[in-house]
Amino acid sequence: MSEIAACTLIQEEPDHKTERYMMMFKDYPDVVTVEHLQKMLGVGRKIAYLLVKENKIRSVRVGRSYKIPKLCVVEYLLDKT
């Protein structure tokens, strides 16, 4: 199973809280970069890379960059609330 398919939100029906997060990030593409992640979470570069490298937010490494499904960012936020 790929890392992207492991996001539980892909496999579940979204609830109202999930839908609100998706609306909050509607201006972002479905797959975001670390720079997008910084803006989405309001954190610095070091923290954004730390979240991705420690697999707290699931991602896929493509070459030298990380690709992060927006759903995995939402999943991270839902787990934190």
N, C-alpha and C positions, 0 to 999 in steps of 0.2 A: 504494500500500500504506500502510495506517495505521501509526503509530508502534507501536501495541500489537501488531499482527501481525508486526512486525519482531523481536520477541523470539524468539530461536532456540529456546528451550525449548518454545515452543508448537508448534514444527514437528518436534521431535525426540522420540525415546523417552527418558524420564528414566532416568538411571543411578542407582546406589546413593547416590552423593554428593548428587545433586539431590534424591532422595527424602528424605534426612536433613535437608537444608535446609527442604524443604517441611513436614516433621514439626515442625521447630523453630519454624516460623512458623504452625502450624496454628490458633492462636487469633486470627490476623489475617484480615480479609476478603480476598477475591481482588483487590480494588482498594483501595489504601491511600492515605492522605494524607501530607503532609510530616511531620506530627506522629507518625504511625505509623512512618514511615521513621526518624525520630530514635530512637525506642525500639528498633526492630529492629536498627539498626546501633550504637546506643550513642554517637551523635554529637550535637553541638549543632545548633541551628537554622540557623546560618550555613553550616555544612558540608553539612547536608541540602539546603538550597536551592542551594548551589553544585553539588552532584552532579547535581541535576535540571536546573538552568539550563545547565550545560555538557554536558548530554546523556550524562553518564557512566552515569546510570540513566535509561532511557527513560520518558517520561511524556507525558501529554496535559494541556494547559491547558484548563480549563473555567471560564470567567469569570475570577475572580481567584485560583483555586486550582488546584493540580496534582493529577491523579489518576494513580497509579502502580500498574501491575499488579504483584502480588506476585511473579509469575514473573520480571519484569525485575529485581527486587531480588535474587532468587536468582541470576539470570544474572550480575549484577554481582559478587556474592560468589564465584561459581565462577571467574570470570575473574581474580579477585585471588589465588586460591589456587594 
